[in-house]
Amino acid sequence: MRGAVVIASGGTGGHMFPAVALGDALERRGQKVAYAVDARGLRYLPEGARHWQVQASSPTGSLAQKLQGLLVLGLGFAQSLVRFLIARPKAVAAFGGYAAVPTGLAAGLLRVPLVLHEQNAVFGRAHRLLLRFARTVALSFEPTAGAPATGRLVGNPVRAGFAPSPWRHAPDQPIRLFVVGGSQGASAFADVVPAAITALGDEARRLRVTQQCRPEDLERVRMSYAEAGIDAETASFFDDMPARLEAADLVLTRAGASAVAETLVVGRPMLLVPYKFAADDHQRANAKALEAEGAALVIDPDAFTAEALTQALDGLLDAPERLARMAAAAAGLARVDAAETLADLVVEASR
């Protein structure tokens, strides 16, 4: 790992997908890359990637849980210090979340150049903690609440395979609705979406639905659509997400950073239902930023009912020209070269 760029990330795909995209971009330039991730992040790493597992835990909950979380983070910090003293990395790129904190703090103490990348429209708590040590701050949204004025807009790197695709819809064809709620689906979508589409009545024939569900919800969602005579494909996981997004005319999803970044790159209009328990309410901020630019329609999670979704879908089915405008706005917001731009900043910081 000596002389490598260390990429500090972990937790969810929202942090890990852009981290791996950056790693790929750096390796294409001949840079050595090593990942410092927590236990949850290991499953997202490419096969054969150099890495180590950082001891990390969220210092939240009861007093005992907070103390335990701080202790684990302290162990991760000590672990990172030892590794850095031995290996002498040339730079660290941190992608937020508590899993990046120990590695980022070690970089700050040892004066290893540190680059922070914020994926959301709110500057996260981990990054606020690490900001004093950062040489460069990269942002995905403009503006990003709480971010320093020196932050540089680069966009959010996306996984390989996602690429711009023109939005085209023939008037005599159904609207293809793709419903996706994250890596494991979303139970709220399983409850609300079939009921909302069924309530469209004859208008539902103008939709062709593809929906990702949690495994435990899959059968009842299938039955709901079948009983209503609605053309729908359901699955607990899709391993061809770029093709699914490209085939869609409209995407109904949460407002996680990677989900919206991938949809922007492909250039598809969005119906967004933010996850209201996201840290710092960042999903609501992401959604509102995209709605303000005309790329999305937002349904507040506290108002996400079958009736509200039926009304939103009915309005969009009657206005394909609005979908076309939203698709154009999404494509215009996309930062297709985000991984390469971020790699430029990391290499620049390491010099």
Beta strands, then each sheet from edge to edge (+ up, - down):
strand 1: 5-9
strand 2: 33-37
strand 3: 51-53
strand 4: 91-94
strand 5: 114-118
strand 6: 136-139
strand 7: 152-153
strand 8: 175-180
strand 9: 207-212
strand 10: 232-235
strand 11: 250-253
strand 12: 270-272
strand 13: 296-298
sheet 1: 3+ 2+ 1+ 4+ 5+ 6+ 7+
sheet 2: 10+ 9+ 8+ 11+ 12+ 13+
end
